[in-house]
Amino acid sequence: MKYVEDRPRYDDPEVAARRLMELARAIEPVQDGRIHIEKINYPFLFQDRAKPAEYGACLKFAIERGWLWMHESGTYVKITPQGAELFA
């Protein structure tokens, strides 16, 4: 008997980062391409049911690959040209 449905597995940071990029792309930027971090972390953590460690790893992966740029305050991110090429 199974009471809980399976959640997506985000063990691979690249798979998780691509999902994070999909979420970021779906958000309407507020100013100068800014996407508030809570607009992507809420759906990733609570709707996709990812673990906080998976979220941190995929965010770090996306920033290291140059797909996202994060402001030093950590309050918002921007999709970079390399990140935009993922959806071209």
HTML snippet that shows the backbone in 3Dmol.js (N, CA, C, O; Angstrom):
<script src="https://3Dmol.org/build/3Dmol-min.js"></script>
<div id="view" style="width:600px;height:400px;position:relative"></div>
<script>
const pdb = `
ATOM      1  N   MET A   1       0.832  -1.153   0.000  1.00  0.00           N
ATOM      2  CA  MET A   1       0.000   0.000   0.000  1.00  0.00           C
ATOM      3  C   MET A   1       0.894   1.240   0.000  1.00  0.00           C
ATOM      4  O   MET A   1       1.868   1.321   0.749  1.00  0.00           O
ATOM      5  N   LYS A   2       0.547   2.195  -0.849  1.00  0.00           N
ATOM      6  CA  LYS A   2       1.366   3.387  -0.987  1.00  0.00           C
ATOM      7  C   LYS A   2       0.492   4.618  -0.754  1.00  0.00           C
ATOM      8  O   LYS A   2      -0.470   4.846  -1.486  1.00  0.00           O
ATOM      9  N   TYR A   3       0.824   5.407   0.261  1.00  0.00           N
ATOM     10  CA  TYR A   3       0.022   6.566   0.604  1.00  0.00           C
ATOM     11  C   TYR A   3       0.590   7.874   0.040  1.00  0.00           C
ATOM     12  O   TYR A   3      -0.134   8.858  -0.111  1.00  0.00           O
ATOM     13  N   VAL A   4       1.854   7.874  -0.258  1.00  0.00           N
ATOM     14  CA  VAL A   4       2.510   9.075  -0.755  1.00  0.00           C
ATOM     15  C   VAL A   4       3.030   8.794  -2.151  1.00  0.00           C
ATOM     16  O   VAL A   4       3.669   7.772  -2.398  1.00  0.00           O
ATOM     17  N   GLU A   5       2.747   9.714  -3.057  1.00  0.00           N
ATOM     18  CA  GLU A   5       3.261   9.525  -4.406  1.00  0.00           C
ATOM     19  C   GLU A   5       4.740   9.894  -4.450  1.00  0.00           C
ATOM     20  O   GLU A   5       5.228  10.674  -3.633  1.00  0.00           O
ATOM     21  N   ASP A   6       5.432   9.322  -5.410  1.00  0.00           N
ATOM     22  CA  ASP A   6       6.864   9.570  -5.540  1.00  0.00           C
ATOM     23  C   ASP A   6       7.119  11.026  -5.902  1.00  0.00           C
ATOM     24  O   ASP A   6       6.358  11.638  -6.652  1.00  0.00           O
ATOM     25  N   ARG A   7       8.190  11.564  -5.364  1.00  0.00           N
ATOM     26  CA  ARG A   7       8.599  12.919  -5.711  1.00  0.00           C
ATOM     27  C   ARG A   7       9.732  12.818  -6.730  1.00  0.00           C
ATOM     28  O   ARG A   7      10.413  11.795  -6.798  1.00  0.00           O
ATOM     29  N   PRO A   8       9.937  13.872  -7.521  1.00  0.00           N
ATOM     30  CA  PRO A   8      11.063  13.839  -8.458  1.00  0.00           C
ATOM     31  C   PRO A   8      12.378  13.691  -7.710  1.00  0.00           C
ATOM     32  O   PRO A   8      12.535  14.215  -6.608  1.00  0.00           O
ATOM     33  N   ARG A   9      13.307  12.988  -8.300  1.00  0.00           N
ATOM     34  CA  ARG A   9      14.625  12.813  -7.685  1.00  0.00           C
ATOM     35  C   ARG A   9      15.565  13.851  -8.252  1.00  0.00           C
ATOM     36  O   ARG A   9      15.746  13.943  -9.466  1.00  0.00           O
ATOM     37  N   TYR A  10      16.151  14.617  -7.389  1.00  0.00           N
ATOM     38  CA  TYR A  10      17.088  15.650  -7.797  1.00  0.00           C
ATOM     39  C   TYR A  10      18.480  15.360  -7.250  1.00  0.00           C
ATOM     40  O   TYR A  10      19.185  16.270  -6.814  1.00  0.00           O
ATOM     41  N   ASP A  11      18.871  14.087  -7.274  1.00  0.00           N
ATOM     42  CA  ASP A  11      20.211  13.712  -6.821  1.00  0.00           C
ATOM     43  C   ASP A  11      21.286  14.291  -7.723  1.00  0.00           C
ATOM     44  O   ASP A  11      22.375  14.635  -7.262  1.00  0.00           O
ATOM     45  N   ASP A  12      20.979  14.397  -9.012  1.00  0.00           N
ATOM     46  CA  ASP A  12      21.916  14.953  -9.980  1.00  0.00           C
ATOM     47  C   ASP A  12      21.721  16.472 -10.022  1.00  0.00           C
ATOM     48  O   ASP A  12      20.648  16.933 -10.412  1.00  0.00           O
ATOM     49  N   PRO A  13      22.724  17.258  -9.634  1.00  0.00           N
ATOM     50  CA  PRO A  13      22.569  18.712  -9.604  1.00  0.00           C
ATOM     51  C   PRO A  13      22.228  19.310 -10.966  1.00  0.00           C
ATOM     52  O   PRO A  13      21.536  20.326 -11.029  1.00  0.00           O
ATOM     53  N   GLU A  14      22.694  18.707 -12.052  1.00  0.00           N
ATOM     54  CA  GLU A  14      22.392  19.265 -13.371  1.00  0.00           C
ATOM     55  C   GLU A  14      20.907  19.125 -13.696  1.00  0.00           C
ATOM     56  O   GLU A  14      20.298  20.052 -14.231  1.00  0.00           O
ATOM     57  N   VAL A  15      20.332  17.986 -13.381  1.00  0.00           N
ATOM     58  CA  VAL A  15      18.890  17.778 -13.609  1.00  0.00           C
ATOM     59  C   VAL A  15      18.088  18.765 -12.772  1.00  0.00           C
ATOM     60  O   VAL A  15      17.136  19.374 -13.258  1.00  0.00           O
ATOM     61  N   ALA A  16      18.476  18.917 -11.517  1.00  0.00           N
ATOM     62  CA  ALA A  16      17.791  19.845 -10.628  1.00  0.00           C
ATOM     63  C   ALA A  16      17.968  21.292 -11.093  1.00  0.00           C
ATOM     64  O   ALA A  16      17.027  22.083 -11.031  1.00  0.00           O
ATOM     65  N   ALA A  17      19.165  21.638 -11.558  1.00  0.00           N
ATOM     66  CA  ALA A  17      19.422  23.001 -12.029  1.00  0.00           C
ATOM     67  C   ALA A  17      18.606  23.311 -13.278  1.00  0.00           C
ATOM     68  O   ALA A  17      18.125  24.433 -13.440  1.00  0.00           O
ATOM     69  N   ARG A  18      18.446  22.345 -14.148  1.00  0.00           N
ATOM     70  CA  ARG A  18      17.611  22.560 -15.337  1.00  0.00           C
ATOM     71  C   ARG A  18      16.150  22.795 -14.939  1.00  0.00           C
ATOM     72  O   ARG A  18      15.468  23.622 -15.544  1.00  0.00           O
ATOM     73  N   ARG A  19      15.675  22.076 -13.935  1.00  0.00           N
ATOM     74  CA  ARG A  19      14.312  22.299 -13.437  1.00  0.00           C
ATOM     75  C   ARG A  19      14.202  23.685 -12.811  1.00  0.00           C
ATOM     76  O   ARG A  19      13.204  24.378 -13.010  1.00  0.00           O
ATOM     77  N   LEU A  20      15.213  24.089 -12.062  1.00  0.00           N
ATOM     78  CA  LEU A  20      15.229  25.417 -11.462  1.00  0.00           C
ATOM     79  C   LEU A  20      15.196  26.495 -12.544  1.00  0.00           C
ATOM     80  O   LEU A  20      14.527  27.517 -12.391  1.00  0.00           O
ATOM     81  N   MET A  21      15.919  26.262 -13.632  1.00  0.00           N
ATOM     82  CA  MET A  21      15.925  27.212 -14.745  1.00  0.00           C
ATOM     83  C   MET A  21      14.548  27.290 -15.409  1.00  0.00           C
ATOM     84  O   MET A  21      14.120  28.365 -15.829  1.00  0.00           O
ATOM     85  N   GLU A  22      13.863  26.162 -15.503  1.00  0.00           N
ATOM     86  CA  GLU A  22      12.497  26.171 -16.048  1.00  0.00           C
ATOM     87  C   GLU A  22      11.585  27.030 -15.177  1.00  0.00           C
ATOM     88  O   GLU A  22      10.777  27.808 -15.685  1.00  0.00           O
ATOM     89  N   LEU A  23      11.721  26.884 -13.874  1.00  0.00           N
ATOM     90  CA  LEU A  23      10.921  27.690 -12.952  1.00  0.00           C
ATOM     91  C   LEU A  23      11.264  29.169 -13.078  1.00  0.00           C
ATOM     92  O   LEU A  23      10.372  30.017 -13.100  1.00  0.00           O
ATOM     93  N   ALA A  24      12.548  29.478 -13.159  1.00  0.00           N
ATOM     94  CA  ALA A  24      12.981  30.877 -13.275  1.00  0.00           C
ATOM     95  C   ALA A  24      12.494  31.492 -14.581  1.00  0.00           C
ATOM     96  O   ALA A  24      12.107  32.660 -14.619  1.00  0.00           O
ATOM     97  N   ARG A  25      12.514  30.723 -15.621  1.00  0.00           N
ATOM     98  CA  ARG A  25      12.066  31.219 -16.930  1.00  0.00           C
ATOM     99  C   ARG A  25      10.571  31.531 -16.925  1.00  0.00           C
ATOM    100  O   ARG A  25      10.126  32.435 -17.632  1.00  0.00           O
ATOM    101  N   ALA A  26       9.802  30.800 -16.145  1.00  0.00           N
ATOM    102  CA  ALA A  26       8.353  30.989 -16.095  1.00  0.00           C
ATOM    103  C   ALA A  26       7.943  32.221 -15.284  1.00  0.00           C
ATOM    104  O   ALA A  26       6.792  32.653 -15.352  1.00  0.00           O
ATOM    105  N   ILE A  27       8.873  32.782 -14.526  1.00  0.00           N
ATOM    106  CA  ILE A  27       8.577  33.943 -13.670  1.00  0.00           C
ATOM    107  C   ILE A  27       8.742  35.228 -14.470  1.00  0.00           C
ATOM    108  O   ILE A  27       9.683  35.369 -15.250  1.00  0.00           O
ATOM    109  N   GLU A  28       7.834  36.145 -14.273  1.00  0.00           N
ATOM    110  CA  GLU A  28       7.925  37.473 -14.892  1.00  0.00           C
ATOM    111  C   GLU A  28       8.926  38.308 -14.084  1.00  0.00           C
ATOM    112  O   GLU A  28       8.687  38.591 -12.910  1.00  0.00           O
ATOM    113  N   PRO A  29      10.048  38.705 -14.706  1.00  0.00           N
ATOM    114  CA  PRO A  29      11.020  39.531 -13.974  1.00  0.00           C
ATOM    115  C   PRO A  29      10.401  40.857 -13.560  1.00  0.00           C
ATOM    116  O   PRO A  29       9.577  41.416 -14.284  1.00  0.00           O
ATOM    117  N   VAL A  30      10.800  41.363 -12.387  1.00  0.00           N
ATOM    118  CA  VAL A  30      10.194  42.584 -11.873  1.00  0.00           C
ATOM    119  C   VAL A  30      10.887  43.852 -12.358  1.00  0.00           C
ATOM    120  O   VAL A  30      10.207  44.825 -12.682  1.00  0.00           O
ATOM    121  N   GLN A  31      12.198  43.874 -12.419  1.00  0.00           N
ATOM    122  CA  GLN A  31      12.926  45.076 -12.796  1.00  0.00           C
ATOM    123  C   GLN A  31      14.319  44.661 -13.257  1.00  0.00           C
ATOM    124  O   GLN A  31      15.011  43.928 -12.551  1.00  0.00           O
ATOM    125  N   ASP A  32      14.727  45.112 -14.406  1.00  0.00           N
ATOM    126  CA  ASP A  32      16.055  44.798 -14.940  1.00  0.00           C
ATOM    127  C   ASP A  32      16.319  43.297 -14.992  1.00  0.00           C
ATOM    128  O   ASP A  32      17.461  42.870 -14.821  1.00  0.00           O
ATOM    129  N   GLY A  33      15.306  42.506 -15.221  1.00  0.00           N
ATOM    130  CA  GLY A  33      15.479  41.061 -15.304  1.00  0.00           C
ATOM    131  C   GLY A  33      15.602  40.368 -13.959  1.00  0.00           C
ATOM    132  O   GLY A  33      15.996  39.204 -13.900  1.00  0.00           O
ATOM    133  N   ARG A  34      15.274  41.057 -12.886  1.00  0.00           N
ATOM    134  CA  ARG A  34      15.396  40.481 -11.542  1.00  0.00           C
ATOM    135  C   ARG A  34      14.260  39.501 -11.259  1.00  0.00           C
ATOM    136  O   ARG A  34      13.093  39.770 -11.542  1.00  0.00           O
ATOM    137  N   ILE A  35      14.634  38.369 -10.699  1.00  0.00           N
ATOM    138  CA  ILE A  35      13.666  37.374 -10.265  1.00  0.00           C
ATOM    139  C   ILE A  35      13.918  37.153  -8.780  1.00  0.00           C
ATOM    140  O   ILE A  35      14.989  36.693  -8.384  1.00  0.00           O
ATOM    141  N   HIS A  36      12.936  37.478  -7.973  1.00  0.00           N
ATOM    142  CA  HIS A  36      13.093  37.292  -6.532  1.00  0.00           C
ATOM    143  C   HIS A  36      13.293  35.811  -6.231  1.00  0.00           C
ATOM    144  O   HIS A  36      12.586  34.955  -6.763  1.00  0.00           O
ATOM    145  N   ILE A  37      14.251  35.526  -5.384  1.00  0.00           N
ATOM    146  CA  ILE A  37      14.656  34.152  -5.104  1.00  0.00           C
ATOM    147  C   ILE A  37      13.506  33.309  -4.552  1.00  0.00           C
ATOM    148  O   ILE A  37      13.432  32.110  -4.820  1.00  0.00           O
ATOM    149  N   GLU A  38      12.612  33.931  -3.784  1.00  0.00           N
ATOM    150  CA  GLU A  38      11.499  33.156  -3.231  1.00  0.00           C
ATOM    151  C   GLU A  38      10.515  32.698  -4.294  1.00  0.00           C
ATOM    152  O   GLU A  38       9.746  31.763  -4.072  1.00  0.00           O
ATOM    153  N   LYS A  39      10.536  33.353  -5.449  1.00  0.00           N
ATOM    154  CA  LYS A  39       9.656  32.955  -6.547  1.00  0.00           C
ATOM    155  C   LYS A  39      10.092  31.641  -7.187  1.00  0.00           C
ATOM    156  O   LYS A  39       9.284  30.953  -7.812  1.00  0.00           O
ATOM    157  N   ILE A  40      11.374  31.292  -7.031  1.00  0.00           N
ATOM    158  CA  ILE A  40      11.822  30.004  -7.558  1.00  0.00           C
ATOM    159  C   ILE A  40      12.046  28.974  -6.468  1.00  0.00           C
ATOM    160  O   ILE A  40      11.917  27.775  -6.718  1.00  0.00           O
ATOM    161  N   ASN A  41      12.382  29.419  -5.257  1.00  0.00           N
ATOM    162  CA  ASN A  41      12.624  28.404  -4.227  1.00  0.00           C
ATOM    163  C   ASN A  41      11.333  27.809  -3.684  1.00  0.00           C
ATOM    164  O   ASN A  41      11.317  26.637  -3.309  1.00  0.00           O
ATOM    165  N   TYR A  42      10.251  28.580  -3.630  1.00  0.00           N
ATOM    166  CA  TYR A  42       8.997  28.014  -3.139  1.00  0.00           C
ATOM    167  C   TYR A  42       8.497  26.868  -4.016  1.00  0.00           C
ATOM    168  O   TYR A  42       8.248  25.782  -3.492  1.00  0.00           O
ATOM    169  N   PRO A  43       8.341  27.060  -5.325  1.00  0.00           N
ATOM    170  CA  PRO A  43       7.850  25.932  -6.123  1.00  0.00           C
ATOM    171  C   PRO A  43       8.812  24.747  -6.137  1.00  0.00           C
ATOM    172  O   PRO A  43       8.383  23.594  -6.173  1.00  0.00           O
ATOM    173  N   PHE A  44      10.106  25.032  -6.109  1.00  0.00           N
ATOM    174  CA  PHE A  44      11.075  23.941  -6.145  1.00  0.00           C
ATOM    175  C   PHE A  44      11.033  23.124  -4.858  1.00  0.00           C
ATOM    176  O   PHE A  44      11.082  21.895  -4.897  1.00  0.00           O
ATOM    177  N   LEU A  45      10.943  23.802  -3.726  1.00  0.00           N
ATOM    178  CA  LEU A  45      10.960  23.101  -2.440  1.00  0.00           C
ATOM    179  C   LEU A  45       9.600  22.521  -2.039  1.00  0.00           C
ATOM    180  O   LEU A  45       9.538  21.426  -1.481  1.00  0.00           O
ATOM    181  N   PHE A  46       8.525  23.238  -2.316  1.00  0.00           N
ATOM    182  CA  PHE A  46       7.236  22.811  -1.793  1.00  0.00           C
ATOM    183  C   PHE A  46       6.318  22.162  -2.825  1.00  0.00           C
ATOM    184  O   PHE A  46       5.536  21.277  -2.479  1.00  0.00           O
ATOM    185  N   GLN A  47       6.399  22.582  -4.070  1.00  0.00           N
ATOM    186  CA  GLN A  47       5.572  21.933  -5.090  1.00  0.00           C
ATOM    187  C   GLN A  47       6.288  20.719  -5.673  1.00  0.00           C
ATOM    188  O   GLN A  47       5.679  19.663  -5.847  1.00  0.00           O
ATOM    189  N   ASP A  48       7.575  20.863  -5.976  1.00  0.00           N
ATOM    190  CA  ASP A  48       8.355  19.735  -6.485  1.00  0.00           C
ATOM    191  C   ASP A  48       8.852  18.839  -5.350  1.00  0.00           C
ATOM    192  O   ASP A  48       9.315  17.724  -5.592  1.00  0.00           O
ATOM    193  N   ARG A  49       8.755  19.325  -4.127  1.00  0.00           N
ATOM    194  CA  ARG A  49       9.155  18.598  -2.919  1.00  0.00           C
ATOM    195  C   ARG A  49      10.623  18.193  -2.926  1.00  0.00           C
ATOM    196  O   ARG A  49      10.973  17.080  -2.532  1.00  0.00           O
ATOM    197  N   ALA A  50      11.469  19.099  -3.373  1.00  0.00           N
ATOM    198  CA  ALA A  50      12.909  18.856  -3.323  1.00  0.00           C
ATOM    199  C   ALA A  50      13.400  19.095  -1.900  1.00  0.00           C
ATOM    200  O   ALA A  50      12.766  19.805  -1.119  1.00  0.00           O
ATOM    201  N   LYS A  51      14.509  18.507  -1.586  1.00  0.00           N
ATOM    202  CA  LYS A  51      15.118  18.703  -0.270  1.00  0.00           C
ATOM    203  C   LYS A  51      15.930  19.997  -0.291  1.00  0.00           C
ATOM    204  O   LYS A  51      16.423  20.390  -1.348  1.00  0.00           O
ATOM    205  N   PRO A  52      16.078  20.664   0.849  1.00  0.00           N
ATOM    206  CA  PRO A  52      16.875  21.890   0.886  1.00  0.00           C
ATOM    207  C   PRO A  52      18.309  21.698   0.384  1.00  0.00           C
ATOM    208  O   PRO A  52      18.854  22.589  -0.269  1.00  0.00           O
ATOM    209  N   ALA A  53      18.919  20.564   0.674  1.00  0.00           N
ATOM    210  CA  ALA A  53      20.278  20.308   0.192  1.00  0.00           C
ATOM    211  C   ALA A  53      20.304  20.208  -1.334  1.00  0.00           C
ATOM    212  O   ALA A  53      21.254  20.663  -1.971  1.00  0.00           O
ATOM    213  N   GLU A  54      19.269  19.616  -1.915  1.00  0.00           N
ATOM    214  CA  GLU A  54      19.185  19.516  -3.383  1.00  0.00           C
ATOM    215  C   GLU A  54      19.004  20.897  -3.990  1.00  0.00           C
ATOM    216  O   GLU A  54      19.584  21.202  -5.032  1.00  0.00           O
ATOM    217  N   TYR A  55      18.199  21.736  -3.340  1.00  0.00           N
ATOM    218  CA  TYR A  55      17.997  23.108  -3.811  1.00  0.00           C
ATOM    219  C   TYR A  55      19.313  23.883  -3.789  1.00  0.00           C
ATOM    220  O   TYR A  55      19.664  24.553  -4.759  1.00  0.00           O
ATOM    221  N   GLY A  56      20.028  23.786  -2.684  1.00  0.00           N
ATOM    222  CA  GLY A  56      21.305  24.489  -2.569  1.00  0.00           C
ATOM    223  C   GLY A  56      22.312  24.020  -3.600  1.00  0.00           C
ATOM    224  O   GLY A  56      23.033  24.830  -4.183  1.00  0.00           O
ATOM    225  N   ALA A  57      22.364  22.720  -3.828  1.00  0.00           N
ATOM    226  CA  ALA A  57      23.314  22.167  -4.800  1.00  0.00           C
ATOM    227  C   ALA A  57      22.972  22.608  -6.215  1.00  0.00           C
ATOM    228  O   ALA A  57      23.863  22.941  -6.996  1.00  0.00           O
ATOM    229  N   CYS A  58      21.685  22.611  -6.549  1.00  0.00           N
ATOM    230  CA  CYS A  58      21.320  22.976  -7.923  1.00  0.00           C
ATOM    231  C   CYS A  58      21.487  24.474  -8.155  1.00  0.00           C
ATOM    232  O   CYS A  58      21.869  24.888  -9.250  1.00  0.00           O
ATOM    233  N   LEU A  59      21.208  25.284  -7.151  1.00  0.00           N
ATOM    234  CA  LEU A  59      21.413  26.725  -7.286  1.00  0.00           C
ATOM    235  C   LEU A  59      22.898  27.031  -7.474  1.00  0.00           C
ATOM    236  O   LEU A  59      23.268  27.839  -8.325  1.00  0.00           O
ATOM    237  N   LYS A  60      23.734  26.391  -6.687  1.00  0.00           N
ATOM    238  CA  LYS A  60      25.189  26.558  -6.812  1.00  0.00           C
ATOM    239  C   LYS A  60      25.655  26.105  -8.201  1.00  0.00           C
ATOM    240  O   LYS A  60      26.482  26.767  -8.827  1.00  0.00           O
ATOM    241  N   PHE A  61      25.121  24.973  -8.679  1.00  0.00           N
ATOM    242  CA  PHE A  61      25.479  24.446  -9.991  1.00  0.00           C
ATOM    243  C   PHE A  61      25.108  25.446 -11.090  1.00  0.00           C
ATOM    244  O   PHE A  61      25.910  25.712 -11.985  1.00  0.00           O
ATOM    245  N   ALA A  62      23.895  25.997 -11.022  1.00  0.00           N
ATOM    246  CA  ALA A  62      23.437  26.949 -12.045  1.00  0.00           C
ATOM    247  C   ALA A  62      24.284  28.217 -12.043  1.00  0.00           C
ATOM    248  O   ALA A  62      24.560  28.780 -13.103  1.00  0.00           O
ATOM    249  N   ILE A  63      24.693  28.662 -10.876  1.00  0.00           N
ATOM    250  CA  ILE A  63      25.530  29.862 -10.789  1.00  0.00           C
ATOM    251  C   ILE A  63      26.929  29.567 -11.313  1.00  0.00           C
ATOM    252  O   ILE A  63      27.503  30.377 -12.041  1.00  0.00           O
ATOM    253  N   GLU A  64      27.481  28.415 -10.947  1.00  0.00           N
ATOM    254  CA  GLU A  64      28.824  28.054 -11.420  1.00  0.00           C
ATOM    255  C   GLU A  64      28.858  27.866 -12.934  1.00  0.00           C
ATOM    256  O   GLU A  64      29.853  28.209 -13.573  1.00  0.00           O
ATOM    257  N   ARG A  65      27.799  27.332 -13.510  1.00  0.00           N
ATOM    258  CA  ARG A  65      27.725  27.150 -14.963  1.00  0.00           C
ATOM    259  C   ARG A  65      27.462  28.459 -15.694  1.00  0.00           C
ATOM    260  O   ARG A  65      27.582  28.525 -16.917  1.00  0.00           O
ATOM    261  N   GLY A  66      27.108  29.491 -14.955  1.00  0.00           N
ATOM    262  CA  GLY A  66      26.840  30.782 -15.574  1.00  0.00           C
ATOM    263  C   GLY A  66      25.424  30.904 -16.108  1.00  0.00           C
ATOM    264  O   GLY A  66      25.147  31.780 -16.927  1.00  0.00           O
ATOM    265  N   TRP A  67      24.528  30.044 -15.660  1.00  0.00           N
ATOM    266  CA  TRP A  67      23.135  30.102 -16.105  1.00  0.00           C
ATOM    267  C   TRP A  67      22.351  31.158 -15.347  1.00  0.00           C
ATOM    268  O   TRP A  67      21.446  31.789 -15.893  1.00  0.00           O
ATOM    269  N   LEU A  68      22.707  31.343 -14.084  1.00  0.00           N
ATOM    270  CA  LEU A  68      22.070  32.340 -13.227  1.00  0.00           C
ATOM    271  C   LEU A  68      23.135  33.233 -12.622  1.00  0.00           C
ATOM    272  O   LEU A  68      24.263  32.803 -12.382  1.00  0.00           O
ATOM    273  N   TRP A  69      22.772  34.452 -12.386  1.00  0.00           N
ATOM    274  CA  TRP A  69      23.612  35.382 -11.637  1.00  0.00           C
ATOM    275  C   TRP A  69      22.830  35.753 -10.388  1.00  0.00           C
ATOM    276  O   TRP A  69      21.664  36.141 -10.475  1.00  0.00           O
ATOM    277  N   MET A  70      23.466  35.637  -9.222  1.00  0.00           N
ATOM    278  CA  MET A  70      22.806  35.970  -7.965  1.00  0.00           C
ATOM    279  C   MET A  70      23.407  37.240  -7.387  1.00  0.00           C
ATOM    280  O   MET A  70      24.626  37.404  -7.341  1.00  0.00           O
ATOM    281  N   HIS A  71      22.544  38.122  -6.954  1.00  0.00           N
ATOM    282  CA  HIS A  71      22.986  39.344  -6.301  1.00  0.00           C
ATOM    283  C   HIS A  71      23.667  38.983  -4.987  1.00  0.00           C
ATOM    284  O   HIS A  71      23.324  37.986  -4.352  1.00  0.00           O
ATOM    285  N   GLU A  72      24.629  39.798  -4.587  1.00  0.00           N
ATOM    286  CA  GLU A  72      25.394  39.502  -3.369  1.00  0.00           C
ATOM    287  C   GLU A  72      24.522  39.423  -2.121  1.00  0.00           C
ATOM    288  O   GLU A  72      24.910  38.786  -1.142  1.00  0.00           O
ATOM    289  N   SER A  73      23.360  40.054  -2.136  1.00  0.00           N
ATOM    290  CA  SER A  73      22.456  39.978  -0.984  1.00  0.00           C
ATOM    291  C   SER A  73      21.697  38.654  -0.951  1.00  0.00           C
ATOM    292  O   SER A  73      21.167  38.268   0.091  1.00  0.00           O
ATOM    293  N   GLY A  74      21.642  37.960  -2.082  1.00  0.00           N
ATOM    294  CA  GLY A  74      20.929  36.691  -2.160  1.00  0.00           C
ATOM    295  C   GLY A  74      19.432  36.845  -2.323  1.00  0.00           C
ATOM    296  O   GLY A  74      18.698  35.862  -2.229  1.00  0.00           O
ATOM    297  N   THR A  75      18.963  38.064  -2.564  1.00  0.00           N
ATOM    298  CA  THR A  75      17.519  38.281  -2.656  1.00  0.00           C
ATOM    299  C   THR A  75      16.946  38.085  -4.053  1.00  0.00           C
ATOM    300  O   THR A  75      15.745  37.863  -4.207  1.00  0.00           O
ATOM    301  N   TYR A  76      17.795  38.166  -5.066  1.00  0.00           N
ATOM    302  CA  TYR A  76      17.286  37.945  -6.412  1.00  0.00           C
ATOM    303  C   TYR A  76      18.362  37.359  -7.314  1.00  0.00           C
ATOM    304  O   TYR A  76      19.555  37.426  -7.019  1.00  0.00           O
ATOM    305  N   VAL A  77      17.904  36.785  -8.420  1.00  0.00           N
ATOM    306  CA  VAL A  77      18.781  36.228  -9.442  1.00  0.00           C
ATOM    307  C   VAL A  77      18.380  36.806 -10.789  1.00  0.00           C
ATOM    308  O   VAL A  77      17.295  37.366 -10.948  1.00  0.00           O
ATOM    309  N   LYS A  78      19.267  36.659 -11.743  1.00  0.00           N
ATOM    310  CA  LYS A  78      18.979  37.025 -13.128  1.00  0.00           C
ATOM    311  C   LYS A  78      19.407  35.871 -14.018  1.00  0.00           C
ATOM    312  O   LYS A  78      20.415  35.211 -13.762  1.00  0.00           O
ATOM    313  N   ILE A  79      18.637  35.638 -15.057  1.00  0.00           N
ATOM    314  CA  ILE A  79      19.018  34.622 -16.034  1.00  0.00           C
ATOM    315  C   ILE A  79      20.049  35.253 -16.970  1.00  0.00           C
ATOM    316  O   ILE A  79      19.803  36.309 -17.553  1.00  0.00           O
ATOM    317  N   THR A  80      21.183  34.610 -17.106  1.00  0.00           N
ATOM    318  CA  THR A  80      22.258  35.116 -17.957  1.00  0.00           C
ATOM    319  C   THR A  80      22.013  34.699 -19.410  1.00  0.00           C
ATOM    320  O   THR A  80      21.134  33.878 -19.674  1.00  0.00           O
ATOM    321  N   PRO A  81      22.773  35.252 -20.347  1.00  0.00           N
ATOM    322  CA  PRO A  81      22.640  34.812 -21.739  1.00  0.00           C
ATOM    323  C   PRO A  81      22.893  33.311 -21.913  1.00  0.00           C
ATOM    324  O   PRO A  81      22.231  32.666 -22.726  1.00  0.00           O
ATOM    325  N   GLN A  82      23.853  32.747 -21.150  1.00  0.00           N
ATOM    326  CA  GLN A  82      24.095  31.297 -21.223  1.00  0.00           C
ATOM    327  C   GLN A  82      22.873  30.522 -20.723  1.00  0.00           C
ATOM    328  O   GLN A  82      22.538  29.469 -21.267  1.00  0.00           O
ATOM    329  N   GLY A  83      22.215  31.038 -19.699  1.00  0.00           N
ATOM    330  CA  GLY A  83      21.014  30.400 -19.179  1.00  0.00           C
ATOM    331  C   GLY A  83      19.858  30.491 -20.160  1.00  0.00           C
ATOM    332  O   GLY A  83      19.059  29.562 -20.280  1.00  0.00           O
ATOM    333  N   ALA A  84      19.773  31.610 -20.858  1.00  0.00           N
ATOM    334  CA  ALA A  84      18.715  31.791 -21.846  1.00  0.00           C
ATOM    335  C   ALA A  84      18.901  30.856 -23.037  1.00  0.00           C
ATOM    336  O   ALA A  84      17.927  30.453 -23.672  1.00  0.00           O
ATOM    337  N   GLU A  85      20.168  30.506 -23.344  1.00  0.00           N
ATOM    338  CA  GLU A  85      20.448  29.596 -24.453  1.00  0.00           C
ATOM    339  C   GLU A  85      19.914  28.189 -24.180  1.00  0.00           C
ATOM    340  O   GLU A  85      19.698  27.432 -25.126  1.00  0.00           O
ATOM    341  N   LEU A  86      19.696  27.823 -22.934  1.00  0.00           N
ATOM    342  CA  LEU A  86      19.155  26.507 -22.608  1.00  0.00           C
ATOM    343  C   LEU A  86      17.772  26.325 -23.208  1.00  0.00           C
ATOM    344  O   LEU A  86      17.362  25.201 -23.496  1.00  0.00           O
ATOM    345  N   PHE A  87      17.049  27.425 -23.398  1.00  0.00           N
ATOM    346  CA  PHE A  87      15.679  27.357 -23.879  1.00  0.00           C
ATOM    347  C   PHE A  87      15.526  27.831 -25.321  1.00  0.00           C
ATOM    348  O   PHE A  87      14.409  27.991 -25.814  1.00  0.00           O
ATOM    349  N   ALA A  88      16.637  28.051 -25.983  1.00  0.00           N
ATOM    350  CA  ALA A  88      16.588  28.529 -27.375  1.00  0.00           C
ATOM    351  C   ALA A  88      16.318  27.399 -28.339  1.00  0.00           C
ATOM    352  O   ALA A  88      16.245  27.623 -29.548  1.00  0.00           O
TER     353      ALA A  88
END
`;
const viewer = $3Dmol.createViewer("view");
viewer.addModel(pdb, "pdb");
viewer.setStyle({}, {cartoon: {color: "spectrum"}});
viewer.zoomTo();
viewer.render();
</script>
